[in-house]
Amino acid sequence: MYTTGIRQNRLARMLGIHEASLSRIMNGFREPTGDIRVHLAEILQSDPDWLFYKMQVSDDVAFADNRVAMHQ
């Protein structure tokens, strides 16, 4: 978001959701609805599959890293 110049509070207004909800989505604590995914991708001029795939990959890596650390 920082590279787009859009602040989180403005992006939340553009999406029609509360800033706290957007924060939860961005931090991986909440899954966005299909409509929010599409609208967010449009605003960020990105593909929704790519945008949310990247989030999923980083979550998977973090999960795998935690599992490795637990077994050492």
C-alpha positions as CSV (number, residue, x, y, z in Angstrom):
1,M,0.0,0.0,0.0
2,Y,2.8,2.4,0.8
3,T,4.1,2.3,-2.8
4,T,0.6,3.2,-4.1
5,G,0.4,6.3,-1.9
6,I,-3.0,5.3,-0.5
7,R,-3.3,5.4,3.2
8,Q,-5.1,2.6,5.0
9,N,-7.9,4.8,6.2
10,R,-8.6,6.0,2.7
11,L,-8.4,2.5,1.2
12,A,-10.9,1.3,3.8
13,R,-13.3,4.1,2.9
14,M,-12.9,3.2,-0.8
15,L,-13.7,-0.4,0.0
16,G,-16.7,0.6,2.2
17,I,-15.3,-1.2,5.2
18,H,-14.0,-0.2,8.6
19,E,-10.3,0.5,8.9
20,A,-10.0,-2.2,11.6
21,S,-11.5,-4.7,9.2
22,L,-8.9,-3.8,6.5
23,S,-6.1,-4.1,9.1
24,R,-7.3,-7.6,10.0
25,I,-7.3,-8.5,6.3
26,M,-3.9,-7.1,5.6
27,N,-2.4,-8.8,8.6
28,G,-4.0,-12.2,7.8
29,F,-6.4,-12.4,10.7
30,R,-9.5,-12.1,8.5
31,E,-10.4,-13.5,5.0
32,P,-11.8,-10.9,2.7
33,T,-15.1,-11.6,0.9
34,G,-15.0,-12.2,-2.9
35,D,-16.3,-8.7,-3.5
36,I,-13.7,-7.1,-1.3
37,R,-10.9,-9.1,-3.1
38,V,-12.1,-7.9,-6.5
39,H,-12.6,-4.3,-5.4
40,L,-9.2,-4.2,-3.6
41,A,-7.4,-5.7,-6.7
42,E,-9.1,-3.0,-8.9
43,I,-8.0,-0.2,-6.6
44,L,-4.5,-1.5,-6.5
45,Q,-4.5,-2.3,-10.2
46,S,-3.6,-6.0,-9.6
47,D,-5.0,-9.4,-10.2
48,P,-7.0,-10.7,-7.2
49,D,-5.5,-14.2,-7.6
50,W,-2.0,-12.9,-7.6
51,L,-2.6,-10.5,-4.8
52,F,-4.1,-13.1,-2.4
53,Y,-1.8,-15.9,-3.6
54,K,1.2,-14.0,-2.4
55,M,-0.5,-13.7,1.0
56,Q,-1.2,-17.4,1.1
57,V,2.4,-18.3,0.2
58,S,3.9,-16.2,3.0
59,D,1.4,-17.7,5.5
60,D,2.4,-21.2,4.3
61,V,6.1,-20.4,4.7
62,A,5.6,-19.0,8.1
63,F,3.6,-22.1,9.2
64,A,6.3,-24.4,7.8
65,D,9.1,-22.4,9.5
66,N,7.2,-22.7,12.8
67,R,6.8,-26.5,12.4
68,V,10.6,-26.9,11.7
69,A,11.5,-24.8,14.7
70,M,9.2,-26.8,17.0
71,H,10.9,-30.1,16.0
72,Q,14.5,-29.0,16.5
